[in-house]
Amino acid sequence: MKKQLTFFCLLAGVLGFYACTKSNPEIIGDPTGGLIPAKAPITQNVTIRAFDKEPIANAAVVSKKFKFPDTTANIKKILLHVYLNCPSGGCPPWDVYANIRLIHSNGDTSRTLGYELGRWITPYGKDNSSITGGWIIDVTDFRSLLIGNVTLQTRAEVYSGTWLVTTDFEFIAGAPDYAYSAVAPVMEYCDWSTGGSPVTFGKGTVSTNIYNGKQTGFSVKVPADVQKTSFRTTISGWGHAQPYAPGGRGFAEWAFRKHTIKIDDANTFTHDMGSLGCSVNPRVVKNQGGNWTGDRAGWCPGMEVPVRTDLLADAKAGKTFNFNYVLQEDGWNTSNMAEKWRDNGVNTAGAYYAVSTYVVVQSDKPITAPVVANR
């Protein structure tokens, strides 16, 4: 979508790079990464377009480089806007898992990150142009990394048809709550909605720190001088496994669960994977082609997957503590963990949770990222 804007542009160099300033905060950059980064600190809002109607088909993974501001020193918030468009042949018919990840930060190609910035579930056969501003995901937690030359990766599990994906990063000028921030991954089981990457739910063996072969218990070492520590989690469930949960709700797409984060073995935060009111939620694309009104467990077709933020009451500066993610099971056979539920013995229609969790620290003094290790 283009707007009529009045702005002043400075052309720079034979390569055709440009920088623009205007009263309207929306500044769209060259999708190839040709926008000259704003000088530090920026004094007005800046929006940089990354992927621009990027075609995604056959579950392709697309990675591209983009130019972001050189610093986020005077950036209060960063919002990711996601727009989906349809090619001339129409939109793909199914709701599928999709996300965007940060691969390289500030031109450093020696370090591959793979951090999940945001996730969405595509609508059934319809674009999201009815959603003002697109789906909006707050990515301020990653502000220490969204600088300079960045490589971003987007993908969608679409095999029938093509989605055209556009992403805008809106940098909102202003003093941040804390001058410095850093982020480190805790769990990254989010490559796919099913299969080997996510957590297979309800089968296999479960211990305090490992769930069906996936590490879910960790130690987290927080740097000194940290003033705020929080966790950022994105989680969505897939599959139609049986026996059903109460109400005839299959695992893990439909079954309402309450998962828990334990800190030093004490229940501290709860992730309620319940109804988001898909049929009436204003963030959901209306009048889709398929079964979009049914209440999934913590997500909706045609909507961004919610980011769950959990703030520690004590920042634990200079300390090491334990983190455990505990998935709520059902007790059909509490004496045998391998048979808590069995999908009626059919292994091909299992249940899965795609989950990513990051620990975010902030301070008014320079800090390094937390250190996360298996517990």
Secondary structure, DSSP 8 states (H G I E B T S, - for coil): ------EEEEEETTTTEEEEEESSS-----TTS-B----SS--S-EEEE-S-SEEEETT-EEEEEEE--S--TTEEEEEEEEEEE--TT---SS--EEEEEEEEBTTBTTS---EEEEEEE--SS--STTSTTSEEEE-GGGTTTS-SEEEEEEEE---SSEEEEEEEEEEEES--SSSEEEEEEEEEE-S-SSSSSSEEESSS-B-SSEETTEE-EEEEE--TT--EEEEEEEEEEE-EEEEEETTTEEEETT--EEEEEEETTEEEEEEEE----TTT-TTS-SS-SSS-SS--SS--TTEE--EEEEE-SS--TT-EEEEEEE-----TTTT-GGGS--GGG-STT-EEEEEEEEEEEEESS-----EEEE-
